[in-house]
Amino acid sequence: MDYLDELKKIVGVEGYVDDAAALEPYLREWRGRYTSDVPIVLLPSSTRQVAQLVSVCAARSIGVIPQGGNTGLVGGSVVHGGRAQVLVNLRRLDRIREVSADGEFMIAEAGCVLAALQEAAEEVDRVLGLSLSAEGSCRIGGNLATDAGGLNVLRYGTARHQVLGLEVVLADGRIWNGLRTLRKNTAGYDLRGLFVGSEGTLGIITAAALRLYPRPSDLATGLVALDSPAEAIPLLGSLRSRLADDLVAYELVTDATLELVLRNIPDTRTPFDDRYKAYALVENASHNPGGARSALEQALEAALGGGLIRDAVIATSGEQRRALWRLRHSISDAQTREGASIKHDISLPIERIPAFMDDCESRIRAMLPDVRFIVFGHVGDGSLHYNLTVPENMDSESFRAKEPELSRMVFDRVHAYGGSFSAEHGVGLLRRPELRRYVDGVEIDLMRRIKQALDPHGILNPGKVL
Ligand SMILES: Cc1cc2nc3c(=O)[nH]c(=O)nc-3n(C[C@H](O)[C@H](O)[C@H](O)COP(=O)(O)OP(=O)(O)OC[C@H]3O[C@@H](n4cnc5c(N)ncnc54)[C@H](O)[C@@H]3O)c2cc1C
């Protein structure tokens, strides 16, 4: 039997898509850099079906590309290269198997949309510590496979820190059931840690036991005006001293970035009468009703007294809060409307961010004086979206042609300051050259050995990461 017929038989008629129009969202990568050229996408509905699919592929040495919400930004969930491969989307594994408020965990299948899990946690007065702009589309399996970061890493850590246990289909089709909910377990190696962030190259995550936290009863959201992006770092230190872990989000938005949003996104406006060089979007949580706002006000007054900030507003309603967050969430959309951008998802030691920004900007300006710096991101955890947008007097094609030299400069400076070329999007296809350039040979060797041990025939997401 033809292998596609064999795979179709496993998932049944509901379990695949082969119509051109229906296939499109699975085949096109979010930013349009890559497109998969396959006639069918498989949609298994159970862990058992995933295991059967992988067994057939292993026997025939066919590559398996796992896919979640397809919101990844480095080409990780596309079919690439000449060998026979199948795209396996996990969206139909979308059951929440268990939620325990007392145990503070939930067990969810890989295809659950992140926002649905946040809602399920809230229903039992708990919170899932992962939130990102793509949360209405991305799926928890994809979040774990990329070790996603997002808006609340400052408080809860990355996706990795939310995982108590995993269920994984291995490269030979066996199922590893590591769905434990223990906080402590020193019985052997940390296998779940291996699969998180491995971008589908070591195993297919089919379910996860996730940590939940007490849900704050009160949130206060503010926008703070700053003299320069560099000021965001001492302000962060000052707020952390006063608010500690109650500070759940801390996002930097430079004025050039805000300008892009105001120009391109309808019904957005700044809450300030004047314009400043940069802004910090901050969110404080409290378990005492009314406590979040007063604590944030006091912390900002102290910062104002210390000359760290120029002005600040705190939202007084849910509508105002949403309007502030909309400024932040609209940035990618605004950038797309503005023309070509060269994007870098970087992280740095927090205290070195100001020096990096000065140094890198002056070097890039020497190469392309009118390039627009669209810098924003989760600066509270040391990550920045360090994006370069096409100069107003340049066409997109000429700008794109400069990507290799501009990105090389950015990544070289990131490396020089002890940072990472990939803060939260992973390596996928796009950042493989950087992995080879900037990651130590011993580390690469260990990664290759792990890959060889878990996937000796290289069928899982071939050509990605390594
Ligand atoms: C508007 C927007 C905002 C974003 N903001 C953030 C952000 O703040 N922080 C952040 O970290 N990322 C962000 N991203 C990137 C993206 O949303 C994340 O990488 C997300 O975790 C990907 O999840 P997904 O379900 O879409 O995975 P996909 O894109 O489908 O896959 C991503 C990778 O994971 C692998 N994979 C998927 N599912 C599985 C599985 N079950 N088992 C094994 N491997 C699997 C794929 O093969 C691929 O390598 C953003 C993206 C967009 C479009």
The ligand as an SDF file (V2000), in Angstrom:
LIG
                    3D

 53 58  0  0  0  0  0  0  0  0999 V2000
    1.7440   37.8280   16.6490 C   0  0  0  0  0  0  0  0  0  0  0  0
    2.7370   36.8550   17.2280 C   0  0  0  0  0  0  0  0  0  0  0  0
    3.2540   37.0950   18.4930 C   0  0  0  0  0  0  0  0  0  0  0  0
    4.1660   36.2040   19.0530 C   0  0  0  0  0  0  0  0  0  0  0  0
    4.6400   36.4690   20.2920 N   0  0  0  0  0  0  0  0  0  0  0  0
    5.4700   35.5860   20.8660 C   0  0  0  0  0  0  0  0  0  0  0  0
    5.9610   35.8130   22.1920 C   0  0  0  0  0  0  0  0  0  0  0  0
    5.6510   36.8120   22.8250 O   0  0  0  0  0  0  0  0  0  0  0  0
    6.7670   34.8790   22.7250 N   0  0  0  0  0  0  0  0  0  0  0  0
    7.1370   33.7560   22.0410 C   0  0  0  0  0  0  0  0  0  0  0  0
    7.8720   32.9300   22.5870 O   0  0  0  0  0  0  0  0  0  0  0  0
    6.7170   33.5380   20.7870 N   0  0  0  0  0  0  0  0  0  0  0  0
    5.9010   34.4090   20.1890 C   0  0  0  0  0  0  0  0  0  0  0  0
    5.4600   34.1770   18.9180 N   0  0  0  0  0  0  0  0  0  0  0  0
    5.9150   32.9770   18.1910 C   0  0  0  0  0  0  0  0  0  0  0  0
    4.9510   31.7660   18.3170 C   0  0  0  0  0  0  0  0  0  0  0  0
    3.6530   32.1690   18.6410 O   0  0  0  0  0  0  0  0  0  0  0  0
    5.4530   30.8130   19.3630 C   0  0  0  0  0  0  0  0  0  0  0  0
    6.6820   30.2640   18.9400 O   0  0  0  0  0  0  0  0  0  0  0  0
    4.4940   29.6570   19.6960 C   0  0  0  0  0  0  0  0  0  0  0  0
    4.9830   29.0060   20.8440 O   0  0  0  0  0  0  0  0  0  0  0  0
    4.3450   28.6570   18.5690 C   0  0  0  0  0  0  0  0  0  0  0  0
    3.2400   27.8050   18.8450 O   0  0  0  0  0  0  0  0  0  0  0  0
    2.4480   27.0940   17.6490 P   0  0  0  0  0  0  0  0  0  0  0  0
    1.4360   26.2040   18.2560 O   0  0  0  0  0  0  0  0  0  0  0  0
    1.9530   28.0880   16.6820 O   0  0  0  0  0  0  0  0  0  0  0  0
    3.6250   26.2170   17.0110 O   0  0  0  0  0  0  0  0  0  0  0  0
    4.0010   25.9650   15.4800 P   0  0  0  0  0  0  0  0  0  0  0  0
    4.3180   27.2490   14.8170 O   0  0  0  0  0  0  0  0  0  0  0  0
    2.9820   25.1260   14.8360 O   0  0  0  0  0  0  0  0  0  0  0  0
    5.3410   25.1160   15.6580 O   0  0  0  0  0  0  0  0  0  0  0  0
    6.5010   25.6940   16.2160 C   0  0  0  0  0  0  0  0  0  0  0  0
    7.5850   24.6200   16.3670 C   0  0  0  0  0  0  0  0  0  0  0  0
    7.1680   23.6520   17.3230 O   0  0  0  0  0  0  0  0  0  0  0  0
    7.0870   22.3470   16.7270 C   0  0  0  0  0  0  0  0  0  0  0  0
    5.8870   21.7180   17.2920 N   0  0  0  0  0  0  0  0  0  0  0  0
    4.6160   22.1820   17.2500 C   0  0  0  0  0  0  0  0  0  0  0  0
    3.8090   21.3800   17.9500 N   0  0  0  0  0  0  0  0  0  0  0  0
    4.5820   20.3790   18.4490 C   0  0  0  0  0  0  0  0  0  0  0  0
    4.3340   19.2460   19.2570 C   0  0  0  0  0  0  0  0  0  0  0  0
    3.1200   18.9770   19.7100 N   0  0  0  0  0  0  0  0  0  0  0  0
    5.3710   18.4400   19.5710 N   0  0  0  0  0  0  0  0  0  0  0  0
    6.6170   18.7080   19.1280 C   0  0  0  0  0  0  0  0  0  0  0  0
    6.9190   19.7600   18.3560 N   0  0  0  0  0  0  0  0  0  0  0  0
    5.9140   20.5950   18.0220 C   0  0  0  0  0  0  0  0  0  0  0  0
    7.0180   22.5900   15.2380 C   0  0  0  0  0  0  0  0  0  0  0  0
    7.5350   21.4950   14.5120 O   0  0  0  0  0  0  0  0  0  0  0  0
    7.8690   23.8450   15.1070 C   0  0  0  0  0  0  0  0  0  0  0  0
    9.2220   23.4990   15.0940 O   0  0  0  0  0  0  0  0  0  0  0  0
    4.5690   35.0670   18.3230 C   0  0  0  0  0  0  0  0  0  0  0  0
    4.0440   34.8300   17.0540 C   0  0  0  0  0  0  0  0  0  0  0  0
    3.1420   35.7050   16.4990 C   0  0  0  0  0  0  0  0  0  0  0  0
    2.6050   35.4160   15.1450 C   0  0  0  0  0  0  0  0  0  0  0  0
  1  2  1  0
  2  3  1  0
  2 52  2  0
  3  4  2  0
  4  5  1  0
  4 50  1  0
  5  6  2  0
  6  7  1  0
  6 13  1  0
  7  8  2  0
  7  9  1  0
  9 10  1  0
 10 11  2  0
 10 12  1  0
 12 13  2  0
 13 14  1  0
 14 15  1  0
 14 50  1  0
 15 16  1  0
 16 17  1  0
 16 18  1  0
 18 19  1  0
 18 20  1  0
 20 21  1  0
 20 22  1  0
 22 23  1  0
 23 24  1  0
 24 25  2  0
 24 26  1  0
 24 27  1  0
 27 28  1  0
 28 29  2  0
 28 30  1  0
 28 31  1  0
 31 32  1  0
 32 33  1  0
 33 34  1  0
 33 48  1  0
 34 35  1  0
 35 36  1  0
 35 46  1  0
 36 37  1  0
 36 45  1  0
 37 38  2  0
 38 39  1  0
 39 40  1  0
 39 45  2  0
 40 41  1  0
 40 42  2  0
 42 43  1  0
 43 44  2  0
 44 45  1  0
 46 47  1  0
 46 48  1  0
 48 49  1  0
 50 51  2  0
 51 52  1  0
 52 53  1  0
M  END
$$$$
